[in-house]
Amino acid sequence: MKLLIVILNYKVTDLTVDCLRSLAPRIGGVPGARVAVLENGTGGDAEARLRKAIEENGWGGWVDLSSVHPNRGFTGGNNIVIREAMASSGPPEYFLLLNADTLVLDGALEALVEFMDRHPRAGIAGSQLLSPDGVIQASPFRFHTLAGQLARGLQFGVATRLLDRWVPVPPTPASECSVEWVSGASAILRRTMLEEVGLLDEGLYTYFDDVDLCLRAHRAGWETWYVPESRIVHLEGASTGVTKKGAKRRPAYWFQARRRFYLKSYGPLHAAALDATYISALTLRRARQLVLRTTDDDPPNLLADSIRHSVFGSGFRLTEVENPAMPKGGKQSP
C-alpha cells in the first residue's frame, strides 16, 4: 500500500463525516490509498453513525472503520492503527495523520506523496493549514529554546523585535523547505522512519506528540519538511476545544504533556531553564499589563497553570500524562 490516511473520531462524528466527504473525490489521486477511521472511545451511537455514513455514501471501498474504548488520546489511537498496518503483509509506505476537523483540498494528497517520493531522507512532511476563510495558520515551528520561550512569554514591543529570530513561530514559508517541526493536524510519516525512531509517545496522550516525533526524527538524521502545495482546511480547536489563543482554559493534560516533553527531550536542568524563562517572561508581561491596564487573549489562568504544572510545581520525575477517560489507577486494554 502506498498511503494509509489515519483519522481519529472522538466526540466529533459530524466533523469526521465531513472530512471523509472531502476525501471522497480526492482519494483516487493516490492509487491504492486507503483511509482508516478509528472511533476513539466516544461511545453511544458514534460508531453506528460513522458506519451508516460510510455505507450510504459508498465509501466502503476505501474506508475501514474500527473502534476502541476508552479513548486513547491522539497518540494511543493513532498507534493502534499504525501498529496493525505495519504488522500486515503489505504495510503502507506512508501514513498520513489527519485530524478529524480538517477538509482536504484538491491536490493535497498527491503533493505530499510526490514530495516524499522525491526526498528519501524526509521522514515527515506537513501540509499548509488554512482557516475556513483562507487565512494561513501557524506551522511550521522552531524547536524549544530559552530565547524562544522568552519571546513567547514577553510578546511586547522592542523585546519581541529583538528576539524575532528565535520566536517559536517563524514567518510562513511560501515554498517547500526543510523545517524543525510541523503541526500534526496533517502530517505524512515515512514508515521506515517510524521503524527506526518509534511510534508516537503514548505517554504524551494528545499534545506535544508532533514536536516530540519531529525532534526524535531529527536526532536520528531524518528531515522534516513543510509542503505548502498540500493545502488543508483546519477547523482549529474544533476537535479538542484548545486553540493557540482563546477564552477557554487549557486542560491539565496540555501542561502535563509539555512537562513530559521537556523532561524526556532536554533533561531536568534544561527543562527547568525552559520553564523558568517562560514563567519569568510571562510574569513580566502580566506586570506590564497591570501598569498599562491592558489585556490579551491568552487562555484564563495561563500563568498560574504554567507554574503549577512546571517542573517546579509538579516535580522532576518523568511521568505519563493522565488519560482523563481512564479512572485513576485504571488499566487500558491493548
C-alpha positions in Angstrom: 0.0 0.0 0.0 1.3 3.5 -0.9 -0.6 5.6 1.7 -2.8 5.0 4.7 -4.7 8.0 6.0 -5.5 7.8 9.7 -8.4 9.7 11.2 -9.5 9.5 14.8 -13.0 10.3 15.9 -13.7 11.4 19.4 -16.9 13.3 20.0 -16.7 15.0 16.6 -18.6 12.5 14.4 -20.2 15.1 12.1 -16.7 16.6 11.5 -15.3 13.1 10.8 -18.0 12.5 8.2 -17.3 15.9 6.6 -13.6 15.1 6.5 -14.4 11.8 4.7 -16.7 13.7 2.3 -13.8 16.0 1.4 -11.6 12.9 0.8 -14.1 11.1 -1.4 -13.4 12.9 -4.7 -9.6 13.1 -4.0 -8.6 9.7 -2.6 -8.2 8.3 -6.1 -5.3 10.8 -6.7 -3.0 8.4 -4.9 -3.5 4.9 -6.4 -4.1 2.3 -3.7 -4.6 4.8 -0.9 -6.9 3.9 1.9 -8.4 5.6 5.0 -8.6 4.0 8.4 -11.1 5.7 10.8 -10.8 4.8 14.5 -13.8 5.6 16.7 -11.7 6.5 19.7 -13.9 6.0 22.6 -16.8 8.4 22.0 -19.3 5.6 22.8 -23.0 6.0 22.3 -24.1 5.8 18.7 -20.9 7.3 17.2 -19.7 4.1 15.6 -23.1 3.3 14.2 -23.4 6.8 12.7 -20.0 6.5 11.1 -20.8 3.1 9.7 -24.1 4.3 8.3 -22.4 7.3 6.6 -19.7 5.0 5.1 -22.4 2.6 3.7 -24.8 5.2 2.5 -22.2 7.2 0.6 -20.5 4.1 -0.9 -17.1 4.8 0.8 -16.6 1.2 1.9 -14.2 0.5 -0.9 -11.6 2.8 0.6 -12.5 3.4 4.2 -12.0 0.9 7.1 -13.7 1.6 10.4 -12.7 0.2 13.8 -13.3 1.2 17.4 -11.7 1.2 20.8 -12.8 2.1 24.3 -12.0 4.1 26.3 -10.5 7.0 24.5 -6.7 6.6 24.0 -5.9 10.1 23.1 -4.2 11.2 19.8 -1.1 9.2 20.4 -2.6 5.9 21.5 -5.4 6.0 18.9 -3.0 6.6 16.0 -0.6 4.0 17.3 -3.3 1.3 17.4 -4.0 1.8 13.6 -0.3 2.2 12.7 0.8 -0.9 14.6 -1.9 -3.0 12.9 -1.0 -1.7 9.5 2.8 -2.2 10.0 2.2 -5.8 11.0 0.2 -6.5 7.9 1.5 -8.4 4.8 1.6 -5.2 2.8 2.4 -2.3 5.1 1.9 1.3 3.8 4.9 3.2 2.6 3.5 6.3 4.2 1.0 7.2 6.9 -0.9 10.5 6.8 -2.1 11.6 10.3 -5.2 13.7 9.5 -7.3 15.5 12.1 -11.0 14.9 12.0 -11.5 18.7 12.0 -9.9 19.1 8.5 -11.1 19.3 5.0 -8.8 18.1 2.2 -8.4 20.3 -0.8 -7.6 19.4 -4.4 -4.0 18.1 -4.9 -3.2 17.9 -1.2 -2.6 14.2 -1.0 -0.7 14.0 -4.3 1.6 16.9 -3.2 2.6 15.1 0.0 3.2 11.7 -1.6 5.1 13.1 -4.6 7.3 15.2 -2.3 8.1 12.2 -0.1 8.9 10.1 -3.2 11.4 12.8 -4.3 13.1 13.3 -0.9 14.1 9.9 0.5 15.6 11.5 3.7 12.4 13.2 4.5 10.8 11.3 7.4 8.0 13.8 8.0 6.2 16.5 5.9 3.4 18.8 6.9 0.7 20.5 4.9 -0.2 24.2 4.8 -3.1 24.6 7.2 -5.8 27.1 6.3 -8.7 28.6 8.3 -12.2 28.3 6.7 -11.8 31.8 5.4 -8.4 31.1 3.8 -6.0 32.5 6.4 -2.8 30.5 6.8 -2.4 29.0 10.2 0.8 28.6 12.2 3.1 25.8 11.0 6.0 25.2 10.7 7.6 25.9 14.1 11.0 26.1 15.8 12.2 23.7 18.5 12.1 25.0 22.1 14.9 27.3 23.1 15.4 29.7 26.0 15.3 32.6 23.7 12.2 31.3 22.1 10.4 30.9 25.4 11.5 34.4 26.4 9.9 35.7 23.2 6.8 33.6 23.7 6.3 34.9 27.2 7.1 38.6 26.7 5.2 39.3 23.5 5.6 43.1 23.5 7.4 45.9 21.8 11.1 46.0 21.4 11.6 42.7 23.2 9.7 40.9 20.5 11.6 42.6 17.7 15.0 41.8 19.3 14.0 38.2 19.7 12.4 37.8 16.3 14.9 35.3 15.0 14.1 32.9 17.9 10.3 33.2 18.1 8.7 29.7 18.1 6.6 30.5 15.0 8.7 31.8 12.1 7.3 33.5 9.0 5.3 31.0 7.0 7.4 29.8 4.0 6.0 30.4 0.5 7.5 27.2 -0.9 8.6 23.7 0.3 11.5 23.8 2.7 13.2 21.9 5.4 11.9 23.0 8.9 12.3 22.0 12.5 8.8 20.7 13.2 5.3 20.8 11.7 1.7 20.5 13.1 0.3 17.0 13.4 -3.1 18.1 12.1 -1.9 16.9 8.6 1.5 15.2 8.6 2.8 12.4 6.4 5.2 10.0 8.0 7.5 7.6 6.3 7.1 4.0 7.6 10.9 3.3 7.6 11.4 6.4 9.8 8.8 5.1 12.3 10.5 1.8 12.3 13.8 3.5 13.3 12.7 6.1 15.8 9.5 4.5 17.1 5.8 5.5 17.1 4.1 8.3 18.8 4.8 8.6 22.5 1.6 7.4 24.2 2.8 9.0 27.5 2.0 12.4 26.0 -1.7 11.4 25.4 -2.7 14.2 23.0 -0.4 17.2 22.9 3.3 17.8 22.0 3.4 14.5 20.1 4.2 16.3 16.8 7.2 18.2 18.1 8.3 15.1 20.0 8.3 12.9 16.9 9.9 15.6 14.7 12.7 16.0 17.3 13.3 12.3 17.6 13.4 12.0 13.8 15.8 15.0 13.6 18.2 13.4 16.1 18.2 10.2 14.1 19.1 12.1 10.9 15.7 12.3 9.3 14.4 15.6 7.8 11.1 17.4 8.4 9.7 19.5 5.6 6.8 22.0 5.1 4.9 21.4 1.8 2.5 24.4 1.2 1.4 22.8 -2.1 -0.6 20.4 0.1 -3.5 22.6 1.3 -5.8 21.5 4.1 -8.6 23.5 5.8 -8.2 23.1 9.5 -11.1 24.0 11.9 -8.5 24.7 14.6 -9.6 23.5 18.1 -12.9 22.0 16.9 -11.9 18.5 17.9 -10.3 19.4 21.3 -11.6 22.9 22.2 -7.9 24.0 22.6 -6.6 26.8 20.4 -3.4 28.8 20.4 -5.4 31.7 21.9 -8.9 32.0 23.2 -11.3 32.2 26.1 -11.2 28.6 27.2 -8.8 27.4 29.9 -6.2 24.9 28.8 -6.7 21.4 30.3 -4.2 20.0 32.7 -3.2 17.3 30.2 -1.8 20.0 27.9 0.6 21.3 30.6 1.4 17.7 31.7 2.4 16.8 28.1 4.6 19.9 27.9 6.4 19.0 31.1 6.9 15.4 30.0 8.2 16.5 26.6 10.7 18.9 28.2 12.0 16.3 30.7 12.3 13.5 28.2 13.7 15.6 25.4 16.1 18.0 27.2 16.7 16.6 30.6 15.9 18.1 34.0 18.2 21.1 34.0 17.2 22.4 30.6 13.5 21.7 31.4 13.8 23.8 34.5 15.5 26.6 32.5 12.8 26.5 29.8 10.0 26.6 32.5 11.8 29.4 34.5 12.4 31.5 31.4 8.8 31.3 30.2 7.2 31.8 33.6 9.5 34.8 34.3 8.7 36.4 30.9 5.0 35.8 31.3 5.1 37.4 34.8 6.8 40.5 33.3 4.1 40.7 30.7 1.4 40.4 33.3 3.1 43.2 35.4 3.2 45.4 32.3 -0.4 44.8 31.6 -1.3 45.8 35.2 0.6 49.0 34.9 -0.8 49.9 31.4 -4.3 48.4 32.2 -4.3 46.3 29.1 -5.3 42.7 28.5 -4.6 39.9 26.0 -6.4 36.9 24.6 -4.4 34.3 26.4 -6.3 31.4 28.0 -7.5 32.0 31.5 -5.1 31.2 34.4 -2.3 30.7 32.0 0.4 31.9 34.4 -0.9 30.0 37.4 -1.3 26.8 35.4 2.2 27.2 33.9 3.6 27.4 37.4 1.5 24.6 38.8 2.4 22.1 36.0 6.0 23.1 35.6 8.9 21.1 37.0 8.9 23.4 40.0 5.3 22.8 40.7 5.0 19.1 39.7 8.5 17.8 40.2 11.2 16.4 38.0 10.1 12.8 37.8 9.2 11.7 34.3 5.6 10.7 34.3 2.9 9.9 31.8 0.1 12.3 31.1 -3.1 11.2 32.9 -5.7 10.0 30.5 -8.9 11.8 31.6 -11.0 9.0 30.1 -9.5 6.5 32.5 -10.2 6.2 36.2 -7.1 6.8 38.3 -5.1 3.6 38.6 -7.1 2.1 35.8 -5.6 -0.1 33.1 -6.1 0.1 29.4 -6.5 -3.0 27.3 -4.2 -3.2 24.3 
